[in-house]
């Protein structure tokens, strides 16, 4: 019976340690990436830019493959 309790307490302690470490690391990451240190107080509008690179013919097949019996 004591072995079961010791195993359960070890698992609980390990789980609580993992939760504590994960929480601290997550909060540190969020805090460090929330705003740039040089950013002004006013929020700036950011827009994503989509760019398409031209496909080179010499990479892969230029024509679809055909199965022949």
C-alpha positions, 0 to 999 in steps of 0.5 A: 500500500505504501508503494502505491502511495509513494508512486502516486506522490512521485507522479503527482510531484513530477506532473506539478513540476512539469506544469510549473515549468511549462507555465513559466516558459510559456509566460516568458515567451509571451512576454518577450514576444508581445511587443518589440522593445523599440516599438512606439506606444501607438500600434502599427498596422501590419499587412501580410505580403504574398509573393510567388516565386517562379517555378523552374522547369529543371526541378522535377518533371516538366510534364505529367508522368504517364504509366505504360504497361 
